[in-house]
């Protein structure tokens, strides 16, 4: 392995609280909190969820929680329910290359 690869792979703890790094850390913390508060997100059994695909949008259903991922290039409507967490800039739809965790109402 090249020394440059090793250096580029090291965590830079001083970047933790700035820019995109802080945003990613906050997203991980929010996802961990959701997993603790919603048992269906912590269930490791793969036979307990359903995946639907509509174009570039994927919806994973488990219990009353849905994880919606938009891998496309255009916004898609959010499913009905309470948005628990989203990476979308638009609160009324799911921006391209973003996700949302939605609880059924």
C-alpha positions in Angstrom: 0.0 0.0 0.0 1.4 3.4 -0.9 2.1 5.9 1.8 -0.2 8.4 0.1 -3.1 6.0 0.3 -2.5 5.4 4.0 -2.3 9.2 4.6 -5.5 9.9 2.7 -7.3 7.1 4.6 -6.6 8.5 8.1 -9.4 10.2 10.0 -8.8 13.9 10.6 -10.5 14.5 13.9 -10.0 18.3 13.6 -12.5 18.2 10.6 -15.2 16.6 12.7 -17.0 19.8 13.5 -16.8 21.6 10.2 -18.6 21.6 6.9 -19.8 18.3 5.3 -18.0 16.3 8.1 -20.2 17.8 10.8 -23.3 17.2 8.7 -22.4 13.5 8.2 -21.7 13.0 11.9 -25.0 14.6 12.8 -26.9 12.4 10.3 -25.2 9.3 11.8 -26.1 10.4 15.3 -29.7 11.0 14.3 -29.9 7.5 12.6 -28.5 5.8 15.7 -31.1 7.6 17.9 -33.9 6.5 15.5 -32.7 2.9 15.6 -32.8 3.0 19.4 -36.3 4.5 19.5 -37.9 2.4 16.8 -37.4 -1.4 17.3 -38.3 -2.2 13.7 -35.1 -0.4 12.6 -32.9 -2.5 14.9 -34.4 -5.9 13.9 -31.7 -7.8 12.1 -34.0 -10.3 10.4 -34.0 -9.6 6.6 -37.3 -11.5 6.1 -39.2 -8.8 8.0 -39.0 -6.0 5.5 -40.3 -5.3 2.0 -38.6 -3.3 -0.7 -40.5 -1.5 -3.4 -38.9 0.3 -6.4 -40.4 3.0 -8.5 -37.8 4.1 -11.0 -34.8 5.4 -9.1 -36.8 5.6 -5.8 -36.7 2.8 -3.3 -39.0 2.3 -0.3 -38.1 -0.1 2.5 -41.1 -1.0 4.7 -40.6 -2.5 8.1 -43.4 -2.2 10.7 -44.7 1.3 10.7 -41.4 2.8 9.5 -40.4 3.4 5.9 -37.0 4.4 4.6 -37.3 6.2 1.3 -34.2 6.7 -0.9 -34.2 8.8 -4.1 -31.2 7.8 -6.3 -32.6 9.7 -9.2 -32.0 13.1 -10.6 -35.5 14.6 -10.1 -37.5 15.1 -6.8 -40.1 12.6 -5.9 -43.1 13.0 -3.5 -42.7 11.8 0.1 -45.1 9.1 1.3 -47.8 10.1 3.7 -46.7 10.1 7.4 -44.5 11.8 9.9 -41.0 12.6 8.6 -38.7 11.5 11.3 -35.4 12.3 9.5 -34.5 13.5 6.0 -31.5 14.6 4.1 -33.7 16.4 1.5 -33.5 20.2 1.3 -37.2 20.3 0.4 -39.6 19.3 3.2 -42.4 18.5 0.9 -40.6 16.1 -1.5 -37.5 14.0 -1.7 -34.7 15.8 -3.5 -32.4 13.8 -5.8 -29.8 11.7 -4.1 -31.4 12.0 -0.6 -33.3 9.9 1.9 -36.1 10.1 4.4 -37.3 8.0 7.3 -41.1 8.2 7.6 -43.5 6.8 10.2 -46.9 5.7 9.0 -49.8 7.7 10.6 
